[in-house]
Amino acid sequence: MGWRLAHIFRHPIKAHGREALTSVALSEGRCLPFDRHWAVAHEAAMIMPGWNACMNFTRGAKTPALQAINAQFDEGAVEITLTHPLRDPISFAPDTSQGQADFLNWVAPLMAGGRAQPARLVKAGRGMTDTDFESVSILNLSSNRALGQRLGVDLGLDRWRGNLWLDGLAPWEEFDLLGQEITIGEARLKVVEPIGRCRATMVDCATGRIDVNTLDALEEGYEHTNFGVYARVVAGGPIAVGDIAEQVA
């Protein structure tokens, strides 16, 4: 089979930057630790206790410039550092009033005009994944290459906002895993559903500007706009870049 885990990414603040990890410990029923742990509620949000749908948050589908944010999270200090090509770096404590104010002032110039503006950072005691269950997204490097070849560009990885990238699968083979379980390192995950994509994937994450129409390319080439799959952790354990991934017989 020859699959391996090539990359791990998490996104401490939903839609506001990603960071690469070399290893992480997965827990049953949970997303990556501190993945989408915070989200940015906009001024028109109707926030309820617990998980809330993405329509309540500022995100790259509505404000492309957000896609160019990179993040680094210091778990010990509970401090996030964000960078963007148009802004000076910022480090702040997201659970403090001063930290939230500093973040909102920093991100405000990146927001698209005419959109509901960011109002506050919120958290739910679980990851604010796009699924109502705590999911881990699994993506396929060869599918990304196939779509990039169709478009005639190197798509990179960041635009997809994925968690785990696998190498060694055939293009689009990840969809054959729906309903199946796979092991990665010492963890086991059940693949639940495909990931339907939005306009955020059209954005070049180096510039924060739209550069290709990924959605049309998916629709015209494959008759869907899915890329990657959502999985649920059914047995926790540590995973690391380079780990073998296998389908459970």
N, C-alpha and C positions, 0 to 999 in steps of 0.2 A: 504493500500500500504506500509506504514511504511518505506519509504526511508528517509535518512538523510545525510547531508554533514559531512563527517568524517575528511577530511583533505583538506587544501589549501596549494599549493606550487607555488612559482614563481621562475624565473630564470633570474636574472638581465642581465647577459651576456650569450648569447646563448651557450649552451653546456659547460659552465664553472661554474657549481655550482648551487645548488638549496637552497632555504630557505623556512621554514614553516611559515605560517601566521595563525593568529587566526581569522582574519576578513579582508575584503577588500570591496571597493566600485566598482561595475562594471558599465561601461558606454556603452550605446547603440553603437553597431558596433565596439567596441574596445576589445582588449585582456585585461588581468589583468594589472593594472598600473605597468609600469616598468618591465613587463615580456618580456624577449628577447629584451630589450630596446637597448642593445649593442650587437654586434657580432664581432668575431675576423676574419678579412679578412686575408687570407694567401697570400703568395708572388706571387702566380699564379692567384689570383682572378681577375675577370673582373667586377668590381663594377660599377653599374649604379646608377643614382639618385633614391631614394626611395627604395622599397622592392627589395631584391635580393634572389635568390634561395640558398639553403643550400650548394650546391657544391662550393660556393665561400668562405666558412668559415671552420676553423678548428673545428672538432667535434669528439665526442666519437666513432662514427662508424669507424673512421680511426685511432684514437689515444685513446685506451681504458683507459689510465691513467687519462684522463680528467674527466672520470665518477666519480672519487673519490673526486672531488672538492665540497666543501660546501661553501655557500655564505651568507653574511648578508649585506643588503643595508640600509644605513642611508639616507632617502629621504631628510631630512633637510640639511645635510652637503653635499649631493651628493657624498657620499664616500662608497666604497665597500670594505668589508673585505672578503678575501678568505682563506680557510684552505685546507690542503691536507696532508695525512699521510707521504709523503716524502718531504714536504717543510715546512719551517717556515711560520706562518701566515703573511699575507700582508694586509695592508689597504692603499687605494690609491683613488685619485679623477680621475675617468675615462674620464672626459672632459678636463683635462689638459695635456699638453705635457709631464710634468714630471711624472704624474700618469700613462700615457700610457707607457712610457719608463720603469717605475718600474714594471708594470704588465707584459710586454713582457719579461723582464729579469727573472721574477719569473716563468712564465709558460714555458719558453724555455726548461729547463731540463726534462719536462714531455713529450715532443713531441717525436713521433716515428721517428726513422731514415728513410730516404728515402722519407719522406712526405714533401709537401710544408710547409714551416715554417710560423708561425704567423708573420704578418707584421704590422697590425694596428687595433685599435678598430674603428668600424664604427657604425653609427646609422642612422635611416631613418625617424624619427619623428613618428614612429609607431613600434609595436612589430615585430621583425624579426621571426615570426612564420613560421613553415614549410609550411603553407598554404599561398596562395597569398592574402587571406583576413585575417583580424585580428581575430584569433580564440581563443577559450577557450577549452582546452582538458578536457574531462570528462571520468573518469575511474571507474571501478567497483571492489570493494574489493573482492567480491566472485569470480569473474573471475580470479583474481590474485591467490586466494587460490586454485582454481581448477587447474590452470596451474602448480602451485607449487607442488600440490599433484601428478600430472602426472609426474613431473620431480623428485619428492622425495626430494625437498628442499624448504626452506623458501625463496621466491624470494625477499622479502622486497618490498618497494614501489619506491625507488629512481631510479632504472634502467629505469623506464618507462617515467620519466621526465614529469609527468602529472601535471595539475593544480588543478582539483577538483576531489576528491575521494568520491564516494557515497557508503553507506552501506545500506543493506536491499534489494537489487535487487538479483534475481536469477543469477547464473553464465551465462554470455553472454547476459543477458536481455538488456544490453545497446544497442545492435544492433537492437532490436525491436523498439527503439526510433527514428531511422533514419527518417527524415522528420517531426518529431513531435516536439512539444514545451514542455518544462518543466519549473517549477518555483523552484527557490532555494532562500530561504529568501524572499527578496523583488524584486529580479531580475527574468527576464524571458529569456530563451535561446532556440534557435531552433537548434536541432541536425541535422547536415548537412551531414557528411560523416564519414566512419570508418578511423581509423589511421593505415596506413600500417607501419610495423615496420622494423628496420634495425639492424645491428650487435651491436649497442650500448647497446641494451637490453640484450646482452649475458654477460655483464660485472658486476661483483660484485663491488658495489659502495663503499664498505669499503676498498677494496684493489686496485681497478683500473685494475683488471685482469679478463680475461674471465673465467667464472666458469660453465656455462650451455649453452646449445644450445636452446634458447627460440624459434628461428625461425623454427627449425626442429620439435620441440614439437608442435607448433601451426599448422604447415602444416600437420604433421602426425595425430594429434588428431582432427583437426577441418577443414582441407582443406583450410586454409588461413593463412596469417601471420599478421592479424589485431589484435590490442589490444587497446581498448578504442575508443572514438568517438570525432570528432571535432564539436564544436557548435559555433553559432554566438549569441552574446547578442542582443536581440531585444527590451528589456526594462531594463534600468539600475536600480541599487539600491544596498544597502549594503547586504552583505552575511557574515555569520559567521559559524565557526565550530559548529555543533550541530543543524543547521537550518534544517527544514523539506524541503524535495524535493518531488515534485509531478508532474505527467504528466498532462498537460492541456487538459481538456476534449474537 
